[in-house]
Amino acid sequence: MAIPSNPVSVGDTTKKSHYDTLYDNALLANTGGTVGGAQSIPGIKTWEDNAIFQETVTFSSTINVQDSAIFNDNADISGTLTVHDTATVERLTINSTGSQFYSPVSGENSLGTYHDIPHASRPLAWVLAAGNATSDTEVDFSSYVPTGTNALLLVYVLRFDGDGVLDSGTAYMKENGSSQTDVNRLTRLEIYNKNMAAGSTMGLGSDTIVKCDNNGKIEYYVNDSDVSLWLNIKGYWI
């Protein structure tokens, strides 16, 4: 371990600030006293600033990082990991269960882990029924997901009532509050039937994934009032 040259009083009562002075910017080598051995620091660990680990690390107790945590190799943590800012991890194994979480590709955001809502806990009625708003309109699924949810797995039915002119019935969905207007970047559901005769009806139903806000809310709109959308929830990512 490389100790910086900051002065530390000797003979006085040892203070937390003294340890901070010793360990601030200290480099813990992967030796543990012997060449090739492991470095171990017992007890609960707290970093009051950034924590950067260049090699594989194994912790058996609570880890608390007040700023960013960067693991440039594998991290195996049996206790609780709390990071108050950004956590960058190549591969993380928690509680020795074998569960592994991989960091997203640069420029991407991970939606997290999928949670399937038990059938008995899903809404009995459509959360959105026969919605035909032609401008951004909120749909609220917050009663069925926890705060911090990133995306929703929705079951839908899209209905297109022909008028002899309209060629397609389309519904668009996005995260609540999003300013995105490019329809090619939204969740898109579409039925196409050129000049479908008035009085004719077509329908389409399946599942789809929609990015939501932190409270499980999305926005939708359809391209014409002759188009209607039904939505219900099956699960979520967090």
SEKE-122947 format. One record per residue (C-alpha): residue number from 1; z, y, x. Coordinates in Angstrom, 1 decimal. Each point is the difference from the previous one (the first is absolute). Layout:
residues N
 num      Z      Y      X
 NUM      Z      Y      X
...
This chain:
residues 238
 num      Z      Y      X
   1    0.0    0.0    0.0
   2   -1.0    3.4    1.4
   3    2.8    2.5   -0.4
   4   -1.0    3.7   -0.1
   5    1.7    2.4    2.4
   6    1.8    2.0   -2.8
   7    3.6    0.5    1.1
   8    2.8   -1.9   -1.9
   9    3.7    0.8    0.4
  10    2.1   -2.7    1.6
  11    3.7   -0.3   -0.8
  12   -0.2    1.8   -3.4
  13    0.2   -1.8   -3.3
  14   -3.4   -1.7   -0.6
  15   -1.9    1.8   -2.7
  16   -3.0   -0.9   -2.1
  17   -1.9    2.8    1.7
  18    0.6   -1.7    3.4
  19   -1.7   -3.1   -1.2
  20   -2.8    2.1   -1.4
  21   -0.5    1.6    3.4
  22   -0.1   -3.3    1.7
  23   -2.4   -1.7   -2.4
  24   -2.2    3.0   -0.8
  25   -3.5   -0.7    1.4
  26    1.4   -3.2    1.7
  27   -2.5   -2.8    0.4
  28    1.4   -3.5   -0.8
  29   -1.9   -2.5    2.2
  30   -0.7   -3.5   -1.3
  31    2.3   -1.6    2.6
  32    3.5   -0.4   -1.3
  33    1.3   -0.4    3.6
  34   -2.6   -2.7    1.0
  35   -3.7    0.2    0.5
  36   -1.8   -0.8   -3.2
  37    3.3   -0.1   -2.0
  38    0.6    1.7   -3.3
  39    1.7    3.4   -0.5
  40    2.8   -0.1   -2.6
  41    2.1    2.8   -1.4
  42    2.7   -1.3   -2.4
  43    1.2    1.6   -3.1
  44   -1.5    2.5   -2.5
  45   -2.7    2.1    1.6
  46   -0.7    3.6   -1.0
  47   -2.7    2.2    1.5
  48    0.4    3.7   -0.9
  49   -3.6    0.8    0.9
  50   -3.2   -2.1    0.6
  51    0.3   -3.6    1.0
  52   -2.9   -1.6    1.9
  53   -0.1   -3.6    1.0
  54   -2.8   -1.2    2.3
  55    0.8   -3.7    0.1
  56    1.2   -2.6   -2.5
  57    3.4    0.8   -1.4
  58    2.6   -2.1   -1.9
  59    2.9    1.5   -1.9
  60    2.8   -1.9   -1.7
  61    1.8    3.1   -1.5
  62   -0.7    3.2   -1.8
  63   -2.6    2.4    1.4
  64    0.1    3.6   -1.0
  65   -2.7    2.4    1.3
  66    0.4    3.7   -1.0
  67   -3.6    0.9    0.9
  68   -3.1   -2.1    0.6
  69    0.0   -3.7    1.2
  70   -2.9   -1.4    1.9
  71   -0.2   -3.7    0.8
  72   -3.0   -0.7    2.3
  73    0.6   -3.8   -0.1
  74    1.8   -2.4   -2.3
  75    3.4    0.9   -1.7
  76    2.4   -2.6   -1.3
  77    2.8    1.5   -1.9
  78    2.8   -2.0   -1.7
  79    2.0    3.1   -1.2
  80   -1.1    3.1   -1.9
  81   -2.7    2.3    1.4
  82    0.2    3.6   -1.1
  83   -2.6    2.5    1.2
  84    0.3    3.6   -1.3
  85   -3.5    1.0    1.0
  86   -3.1   -2.0    1.0
  87    0.2   -3.6    1.0
  88   -3.0   -1.4    1.9
  89    0.2   -3.8    0.4
  90   -2.6   -2.5    1.3
  91    1.8   -3.0   -1.6
  92    3.4   -0.1   -1.5
  93    2.1   -3.1   -0.9
  94    3.1    0.7   -2.2
  95    3.1   -2.2   -0.5
  96   -1.6   -3.0    1.7
  97   -1.8   -0.9   -3.2
  98   -3.4    0.0    1.6
  99   -1.2    2.9   -2.2
 100   -2.3    2.1    2.1
 101   -1.4    3.5   -0.6
 102   -3.0    1.3    1.9
 103   -0.7    3.6    0.7
 104   -3.1    1.4   -1.8
 105   -3.2    0.7    1.8
 106   -0.2    3.6    1.3
 107   -0.9    2.3   -2.8
 108    1.2   -2.4   -2.7
 109    3.1   -0.1   -2.1
 110    1.8   -3.3   -0.9
 111    0.8   -0.4   -3.7
 112    3.0   -2.2    0.9
 113    1.0   -3.3   -1.6
 114   -1.2   -1.1   -3.4
 115    2.6   -0.6   -2.7
 116   -1.0   -1.9   -3.2
 117    1.8    1.1   -3.1
 118    1.2   -3.1   -1.9
 119   -1.8   -0.5   -3.3
 120    3.1    0.5   -2.0
 121    0.5    3.5    1.6
 122   -3.5    1.3   -0.5
 123   -0.7    2.4   -2.9
 124   -0.8   -1.6   -3.3
 125   -2.3    2.8   -1.0
 126   -2.7    1.7    1.9
 127    1.4    2.9    2.1
 128   -3.3    1.8   -0.6
 129   -1.7   -1.0   -3.3
 130   -3.5    1.2   -0.9
 131    0.1    2.8    2.5
 132   -3.1    2.2   -0.2
 133    1.0    3.2    1.9
 134   -3.0    1.5    1.8
 135    2.1    1.9    2.6
 136    2.8   -1.1    2.3
 137    2.9   -1.4   -2.1
 138    3.3   -1.5    1.2
 139    1.0   -3.6   -0.7
 140    3.7   -0.7    0.7
 141    1.1   -3.5    1.3
 142    3.2    1.3    1.4
 143    2.1   -2.1   -2.4
 144   -1.3   -3.2    1.6
 145    0.0    0.8    3.7
 146    2.6    1.3    2.6
 147   -0.2    3.4    1.6
 148   -2.2   -0.3    3.1
 149   -2.7   -2.1   -1.5
 150   -3.4    0.4    1.6
 151   -2.5   -1.8   -2.3
 152   -0.2   -1.8   -3.2
 153   -1.7   -3.3   -1.2
 154   -1.3    0.9   -3.4
 155   -1.6   -2.1   -2.8
 156   -2.7    2.0   -1.9
 157   -2.4   -0.1   -2.8
 158   -2.9    2.5    0.0
 159   -2.0    0.5   -3.3
 160   -3.3    1.8   -0.3
 161   -1.3    1.0   -3.5
 162   -3.7    0.6    0.0
 163   -1.5    3.2   -1.3
 164   -3.7   -0.7    0.7
 165    0.1    2.5    2.9
 166    2.7   -0.8    2.5
 167   -0.9   -2.6    2.6
 168    3.5   -1.0    1.3
 169    3.7    0.2   -0.7
 170    2.0    0.8    3.0
 171    3.8    0.4    0.7
 172    1.4    1.6    3.2
 173    3.5   -0.4    1.3
 174    1.9    1.5    3.0
 175    3.5    0.9    1.3
 176    1.8    2.6   -2.2
 177   -0.4    3.4    1.5
 178   -2.9   -0.9    2.2
 179   -2.7    2.7    0.4
 180   -2.7   -2.6    0.7
 181   -3.1    0.7   -2.1
 182   -2.6   -2.2    1.7
 183   -0.4   -2.8   -2.6
 184   -1.1   -2.4    2.7
 185    3.5    0.3    1.6
 186    1.8   -0.8   -3.3
 187    0.9   -3.3   -1.7
 188   -3.1   -0.4   -2.2
 189   -0.6   -2.2   -3.0
 190   -3.5    0.0   -1.6
 191   -2.0   -1.6   -2.8
 192   -3.8    0.6    0.2
 193   -2.4   -0.4   -2.9
 194   -2.9    2.4   -0.1
 195   -0.3    1.9   -3.3
 196    2.4   -2.4   -1.7
 197   -0.6    0.3   -3.8
 198    2.3    1.9   -2.2
 199    2.5   -2.3   -1.7
 200   -0.1   -2.5    2.9
 201    3.1   -0.6    2.2
 202    0.5   -1.6    3.4
 203    3.3   -0.8    1.7
 204    1.1   -1.0    3.5
 205    3.4   -1.3    1.1
 206    1.7   -1.1    3.2
 207    2.5    1.2    2.6
 208   -0.2    2.9    2.5
 209    2.1    1.7    2.7
 210    0.7    3.7   -0.3
 211    1.8    2.2    2.5
 212    3.0    1.8   -1.7
 213    2.4    2.7    0.9
 214    3.6   -0.7    1.2
 215    1.1   -0.4   -3.6
 216   -2.7   -2.4   -1.2
 217   -2.2    2.5   -1.8
 218   -3.8    0.1    0.1
 219   -2.7    2.1   -1.6
 220   -3.1   -1.1   -1.9
 221   -3.0    1.4   -1.9
 222   -3.1   -1.4   -1.6
 223   -3.5    1.4    0.1
 224   -0.4    0.4   -3.8
 225    2.1   -0.1   -3.1
 226   -1.9   -3.1   -1.1
 227    1.7   -1.8    2.8
 228    3.6   -1.4   -0.3
 229    2.5   -1.4    2.5
 230    3.0   -2.3   -0.4
 231    2.5   -0.5    2.9
 232    3.0   -2.2    0.7
 233    1.9   -0.9    3.2
 234    0.4   -3.4    1.7
 235    1.5    0.9    3.4
 236    0.3    2.6    2.7
 237    0.0    0.6    3.8
 238    2.9    1.6    1.8
